[in-house]
Amino acid sequence: MGKRRIAIIGGGASGMIAAITAGRSGADVTVFERNDRVGKKLLATGNGQCNLTNLNCDRSHFHGEDPDFVTDVFKCFTINDTLNFFNSLGALTVSENDGRTYPRTYQASTILDVLRFELESCGVRVKTQTPIISVKKNRSGFTLQSADTRFISDAVIIACGSRAAPQLGGTTSGIDLLKSLGHRATATFPVLVPLKTDFLHSRHLKGTKVLANITLFINDKSITSEYGEVLFTEYGLSGPPVIQLSILVNSALQQNNNVKCTVDLFPDKTHAELKDHLHKRFTKKPTVSIETTLIGFIHKRLITSVISESGITDLKSLSSTIDIRDTDRIASTVKNWAFTINGSLSWNDAHICAGGIKTSEFNNVTMESRLIKGLFVSGEVLDVTGDCGGYNLQWAWSSGFAAGQSAVKVEL
Ligand SMILES: Cc1cc2nc3c(=O)[nH]c(=O)nc-3n(C[C@H](O)[C@H](O)[C@H](O)COP(=O)(O)OP(=O)(O)OC[C@H]3O[C@@H](n4cnc5c(N)ncnc54)[C@H](O)[C@@H]3O)c2cc1C
């Protein structure tokens, strides 16, 4: 019996690890990549530093129709397996306090390089600039079609990722190919993406960063909070805690819910403490303008917005004119600055795609299709959405490994 021929469509994170896994088992593996090189998106991950996994990775960090789908796949290739895998390829890793793990070099290129070298040493063929436009199943296996060539294989792994970040190769191609083979997809929308707000001063605040607690409200009900560096932009809000909330925000907006958030610039102080502090501050400098008195209290670029948001129209009026209701309102603004969220930036700015091919149509251990024998999937093409923090790459590694391992066992 000859070697099993395995075709992997997509040379991203999950496609590369699937290819290495299958190649190590002695299969005849070909990776088809539409870009001019593999791993273009991987190079951009973690701001070029590649947050490759998270030590706290478990199903609680995943969203989709069935978040439990990830559990068995993570047992098949654990976080430790991921660390050992990259260490054995020569890429040392470092884990931060919150579990986020990076290559010790903090260079995404390290991860891509070791994967490329290993593809080569496993004898995997890589065909770049070869977008696969159709996949057909026949009695003897699969026929893959590119613009000008036909390829035959015994098993196929579709690892095409999602349409997030089209400038890095994001495309709907994976979903389209799987739909043509009879699979179904849930609705997709961009997530891990900055949010648009109704706030009128946004342009003026552009580029201002503050450490804050941000709380999400859906239909006026408090849902969850995130703490971290919030970035004010010309369209609304960004920064890690905002991007993290975007999964819940965009899912709620899809269902026409009313979405708001509050920014707390003083999570370590109560409203009463702030009121007291502001009262003392204004009393101490009665002949100085309100605007000047607030220097050192909050970020300088936020001062005018906070004052007007608190209903005080004259920035130049003296601190002596401030009464108890004014200090109460300023304390409320800095503690609970409310923004209506009316959307997000789009696919170009999204890290990932929520939704995708229905997980119920795949085996959650082997990643094989329940509809077509010999057809496998891995990575983001599925309806598996991880939080920000290394969870999506861990999903790509684990599902890619599972698919690669199972594809070599497919019966001919
Ligand atoms: C800017 C940015 C930063 C990110 N940072 C992080 C991070 O730090 N940590 C983290 O965990 N996640 C991060 N992510 C998410 C992470 O990159 C993805 O979840 C992960 O790459 C998905 O792996 P994949 O193999 O499924 O898809 P991809 O890595 O996207 O690979 C799919 C590949 O398939 C190719 N392809 C598609 N269709 C075809 C076709 N028809 N024929 C041939 N080739 C095809 C594409 O060109 C692409 O190379 C980030 C994403 C972005 C955009």
The ligand as a Tripos MOL2 file, in Angstrom:
@<TRIPOS>MOLECULE
LIG
   53    58     1     0     0
SMALL
NO_CHARGES

@<TRIPOS>ATOM
      1 C1         -3.9050   41.1080   13.4830 C.3       1 LIG1
      2 C2         -4.1820   39.7770   14.1620 C.ar      1 LIG1
      3 C3         -3.5750   39.4850   15.3640 C.ar      1 LIG1
      4 C4         -3.8470   38.2580   15.9910 C.ar      1 LIG1
      5 N1         -3.2030   37.9730   17.1520 N.ar      1 LIG1
      6 C5         -3.4270   36.7770   17.7570 C.ar      1 LIG1
      7 C6         -2.6960   36.4130   18.9220 C.ar      1 LIG1
      8 O1         -1.7550   37.1050   19.3470 O.2       1 LIG1
      9 N2         -3.0210   35.2310   19.5390 N.ar      1 LIG1
     10 C7         -3.9980   34.3910   19.0540 C.ar      1 LIG1
     11 O2         -4.2560   33.3580   19.6500 O.2       1 LIG1
     12 N3         -4.6710   34.6990   17.9150 N.ar      1 LIG1
     13 C8         -4.3880   35.8470   17.2500 C.ar      1 LIG1
     14 N4         -5.0460   36.1360   16.0810 N.ar      1 LIG1
     15 C9         -5.9810   35.1270   15.5170 C.3       1 LIG1
     16 C10        -5.1710   34.0030   14.8220 C.3       1 LIG1
     17 O3         -4.2300   34.5550   13.9510 O.3       1 LIG1
     18 C11        -6.0920   33.0710   14.0260 C.3       1 LIG1
     19 O4         -7.1310   32.6110   14.8450 O.3       1 LIG1
     20 C12        -5.3160   31.8860   13.4550 C.3       1 LIG1
     21 O5         -4.3060   32.3240   12.5770 O.3       1 LIG1
     22 C13        -6.2550   30.9360   12.7090 C.3       1 LIG1
     23 O6         -5.4950   29.8990   12.1610 O.3       1 LIG1
     24 P1         -6.0400   29.1540   10.8520 P.3       1 LIG1
     25 O7         -4.9880   28.1940   10.4610 O.co2     1 LIG1
     26 O8         -7.4060   28.6550   11.0810 O.co2     1 LIG1
     27 O9         -6.1750   30.3040    9.7510 O.3       1 LIG1
     28 P2         -5.0560   31.2580    9.1300 P.3       1 LIG1
     29 O10        -3.8870   31.3670   10.0100 O.co2     1 LIG1
     30 O11        -5.7730   32.4860    8.7300 O.co2     1 LIG1
     31 O12        -4.6000   30.4670    7.8260 O.3       1 LIG1
     32 C14        -5.4730   30.1860    6.7600 C.3       1 LIG1
     33 C15        -4.6530   30.1570    5.4990 C.3       1 LIG1
     34 O13        -5.4130   29.6060    4.4460 O.3       1 LIG1
     35 C16        -5.1360   30.2910    3.2480 C.3       1 LIG1
     36 N5         -6.2580   30.0450    2.3500 N.ar      1 LIG1
     37 C17        -7.5330   30.4290    2.5030 C.ar      1 LIG1
     38 N6         -8.3080   29.9550    1.5200 N.ar      1 LIG1
     39 C18        -7.4840   29.2500    0.7000 C.ar      1 LIG1
     40 C19        -7.7050   28.5080   -0.4950 C.ar      1 LIG1
     41 N7         -8.9170   28.3930   -1.0490 N.pl3     1 LIG1
     42 N8         -6.6500   27.8990   -1.0820 N.ar      1 LIG1
     43 C20        -5.3990   27.9950   -0.5410 C.ar      1 LIG1
     44 N9         -5.1540   28.6900    0.5920 N.ar      1 LIG1
     45 C21        -6.1870   29.2950    1.2160 C.ar      1 LIG1
     46 C22        -4.9910   31.7230    3.7190 C.3       1 LIG1
     47 O14        -4.2640   32.4950    2.7880 O.3       1 LIG1
     48 C23        -4.2280   31.5420    5.0410 C.3       1 LIG1
     49 O15        -2.8400   31.5790    4.8720 O.3       1 LIG1
     50 C24        -4.7710   37.3410   15.4160 C.ar      1 LIG1
     51 C25        -5.3830   37.6440   14.2030 C.ar      1 LIG1
     52 C26        -5.0850   38.8570   13.5600 C.ar      1 LIG1
     53 C27        -5.7310   39.1590   12.2300 C.3       1 LIG1
@<TRIPOS>BOND
     1     1     2 1
     2     2     3 ar
     3     2    52 ar
     4     3     4 ar
     5     4     5 ar
     6     4    50 ar
     7     5     6 ar
     8     6     7 ar
     9     6    13 1
    10     7     8 2
    11     7     9 ar
    12     9    10 ar
    13    10    11 2
    14    10    12 ar
    15    12    13 ar
    16    13    14 ar
    17    14    15 1
    18    14    50 ar
    19    15    16 1
    20    16    17 1
    21    16    18 1
    22    18    19 1
    23    18    20 1
    24    20    21 1
    25    20    22 1
    26    22    23 1
    27    23    24 1
    28    24    25 2
    29    24    26 1
    30    24    27 1
    31    27    28 1
    32    28    29 2
    33    28    30 1
    34    28    31 1
    35    31    32 1
    36    32    33 1
    37    33    34 1
    38    33    48 1
    39    34    35 1
    40    35    36 1
    41    35    46 1
    42    36    37 ar
    43    36    45 ar
    44    37    38 ar
    45    38    39 ar
    46    39    40 ar
    47    39    45 ar
    48    40    41 1
    49    40    42 ar
    50    42    43 ar
    51    43    44 ar
    52    44    45 ar
    53    46    47 1
    54    46    48 1
    55    48    49 1
    56    50    51 ar
    57    51    52 ar
    58    52    53 1
@<TRIPOS>SUBSTRUCTURE
     1 LIG1         1 GROUP 0 **** ****
